[in-house]
Amino acid sequence: MNFEFPFQALPAVLRGPRVERRRVLLGGSAFWGTIVEAGAEAGRLRLDDGRTIDADGVPYLPPVAPSKIIAVHISYTSRSMETRERPKPTATPTYFTKPPSSLNGHGGQILKPADCRYLNYEGEYAVVIGRTCRNVTPDEAWDFIEGFCPALDMGLQDFRDTDQGSMLRVKGADTLLPIGPGIVRGVNLFEQTLRTYVDGLVVQEAKIGDETIWGPHYVIADIARHITLVPGDVILMGTPCHSRSIDAGQHVECEITGLGRVGGTVVAVDAPRAGALGVGHPPGDTPEVRRVALGFDERVPQHFKDNLARAKAARSGY
């Protein structure tokens, strides 16, 4: 493992047995349940009221209700090599935030406004805080983690030039954080592989333990030096190389072995009405926007590029 402050013993949140908690919508009401891991009903969802239902036959809600969502800019060596041409982007992590209104459930619609050209995927894992956390060491930080979720940190890169510092509109727009389908503990995250798919084709892949620069324990200890983390808060742990823009109608998924698979479909929507009146900075197609949205193809594996091209060609009918 590459990250700083390696642990000496496997933390409890990474040790079995595996437990996965999901939140679903039934009859207009939200219910929590636990995935059955073994026996005749393995794979079904046992609701907290005792009922057992088909885990694939219900709408999913985000399994978190955070007061804040904090994201690491770069935390994978392949992403750093693509964007910076070095295996570590900065001496210490840097962060941005997404508002809770950006949350989206598994299987939801990811909205792409008509005046925006670049909607990029970023497959990630999310860390969910389980206990109020402030002023902890990296070793202590593990005890404050409830579990982990697959996530898609989508971004409207058209605002990258104007919101470079805050990332507010880039990463904060409604629906841009599909997360779930559940919160999982009892799985050694660093033995898992992250894959992002567009229309079923792999466009990102990384072995988490091989590419991680800073583990979640380091990141939590860093943030909690000055910001209190409370139960339900979410930390997004960055993405590997080859974040690229996708189009309306395309289906994007992030799978993390051992954790699960979250996905959503990009849907075209009208441009905001205020934009036609000249309100605010318009979406752009500047060199800075293209630098991030289109990436550096010469620094990523060829099969990612080929698969994305195939997915786009199939969507366009060519």
C-alpha angles and dihedrals in degrees: 000000000000102000125108121253097029113203120246096212130025107268118239093247089060095047126087156288095082115234124185123188121195135184118215140177117241124170091344094306132102120241133183122218144165126237112244106238102191144016133039093323097047111148095024123114117246108204120218089248090062101258119128119213140175105276092212098048103070137069113259128225123201106276091223138066103194129185085209141007116212123188132197112229098218127358105150124082094223091054091048091049091050096048103028105018091234131091095239118044100201137359091256133012123280125204149202132187136235121203118244088243088073091069118119131180128236111283094020132136119267108210121225112187117223092241093056122083105179120060108164129197123221117182111210145153119245126216115216118206115227104182135030106275131195134148099003134151122239091255091053094045094077090068091061096057118102094189147285137281135192109245142180113219097199120190138197095217092186086089095048095107097052099034098038092124100044103023085208100144094023094062104008105068120118117280095014096121115062105181135175141345080204147343110256131198130170096056124109098238093196093062092056133095125226119213131177119203132197111196089341097309122115112246100161131029135168139159099233097214092050098049105033113118098180121019121221091256091061092045094049092049090049096049094040092058086083109002123062112228115210133195111291096025114138131218118193111211103207135257137264123243127302106052105169140167122267134193139241111282095031121122118221128191138179116208125188114185111240092017106058142242130288124191148167141181123243111237126191115233133178119274114261111274095231091060091066088058092056096256114158134344110321122233108272142211097204129147090261092051092049093045091062101030095048097032126192108306093185090064100052133074114276096232092062090055092045093050094049090049090051092050092050093045091051090049093051092046097243 
